[in-house]
Amino acid sequence: MSEDAVLPPEVDREAVRTALVEWYEADHRAFPWRETDDPYEILVSEVMSQQTQLDRVVDAWEAFLGRWPTAESLADADRSEVVGFWSDQRLGYNNRARYLHEAAGQIVDEFDGEFPRTPDGLQSLMGVGPYTANAVASFAFNAGDAVVDTNVKRVLHRAFSVPDDDAAFERAASELMPAGDSRVWNNAIMELGGVACEQVPRCDEAGCPWRTWCDAYETGDFTAPDVPTQPAFEGSRRQMRGRVISALKEYDELALDELGPRVRVDYTPDGEYGREWLRGLLSDLADDGLVELADGDDATVARLRA
């Protein structure tokens, strides 16, 4: 056994692997992106899933692919339409829509319509970081490394007392993943964290396949690394950004005092949520390349950037 091994030596790795894969293949949540190996469709699902509950992603994913079914069709689309769709679906930060649109253009222009097949290659796409690149490589090409997300960390910490350290989690996950089986393995271990080893565990109810080896199940100590929570959407800056985009989709351009009431009902030009607040919001959107501001003779106007 490697000196760098993180998992306890008494853990039967082959039995652990077999138990998890059999549990996953017997029954798992039926998300449509699990039924495809199309890298474009998987990339869309991964980008949408960032900070958004999976159940909410299904309808948005299907609608998005119905409108832009291929990387080529997305690359040809008007960016403002893509951003507008993202905002209407409440999928979070709109710059992810812009990055996805630009990534589609890269696939067409730089890669002749073919996706890179490795995590390193996929990271050359706009907005695709290590986690998303690895997920696409795993689920589209079965060529990824072991995925380590919040759910996987929680599972490894509880089951095998892996210390709360990113490097340790990476090594433990890699030790467990069967060589050449990243597609089924990464789906399976994320499913375990998503339905059995949640913040409040459901070990027996979900039939957790690792109860035989799990330290937490044996001791009753289900503490786990802190899990970041998604900030409330209602009243958030993210929601206000979405309202700006929606309003500017409807009108060619709007002066600040025309736009403000469409973003917040309590907008008053000189109030707490007035011109200064709105300018700050628009400045952020301009930095993201989504809107542009123009100073006219009578007022500053905002419009979507083409």
Phi, psi and omega in degrees: 000142183297143176295339181272004182299140180258324182289145178302141184297335182282351180287125177280095187299319181294321178293321178298314180298311183299317182298317182292314182295319179295321178297316181294315184290337179286327183191125175207165180298137188264076174275138187297331180288350174278353181258011182226154170241020177286118185296328178295312181297322179289320177300316179301316181296320181293319180292319179295328186283349180293114178064023177227135180299139186299323180299328179283336184287330188305306183296319181294318180298314181293321179293320179298313181289333174294329181270320180229083190285346182223164176299324180297316181292325178291318179299327181280348185286156173286129185302322182296328177291321179294315178296320178298318176301313182302314180295315181299327182273358179055053184264012177098203189304124187291342179294340176294326176294319179296316179296320180296320178297317180291324178298320177299320177297322177297317180303317182287312190275326186257336186239015177053037175082001181251131179287141166303151187253354183245158177304317180296317179295320181292334179290351175283349179279144182302129175077003181261108179270184184302318182295310182296319179299317181292322179296316180295317178299322181290307191276335178268320189240000182054038187228030183258176172267178178293127178285137175231102175242187183301317180296318181295318177301316181298316180298311184293323179295314182287313188289316189236015178054036175294128183297154181285077183212128186302318181295322179293319178297318180299315182292317180296317179297320180293323177300321186280325188293127176294139181301131176077010182235040184295329183298302183288323184294312182294322173299317186292314184288328175290325177296321179300315179290335184274334185237340182244313185256053177287182178304318169258107189291151178233052190306302184284319182300320181269000180063044183309126184282355183254014181300329180299326185252351193285122177297318182295321180295324181287320187264340185081004179265101184256027174297156183204165177305151178304140180248118179295139180258146179287129180298151180303139182280318186298122179081001184281164176297326178299318179295318180296320177301317179297322179293323177300311181299317181297318181294319182286339172293325185281330183238147179299317178200156180220137170291157185304316184285347171273325180285319187310308181295339177279346179263315177226133179292338181263018178295128171225133190310320185253011184269188180302316176254075183232211186299317182297316178298316182293321177299320178297318179296315180292326178297319177298316180293325177293320178298329178278359179078022185258329179227167173224150181246142178225131178271114178265187181294323186253333186197160172279135179241152178241146176211157175293140177283131182290000000 
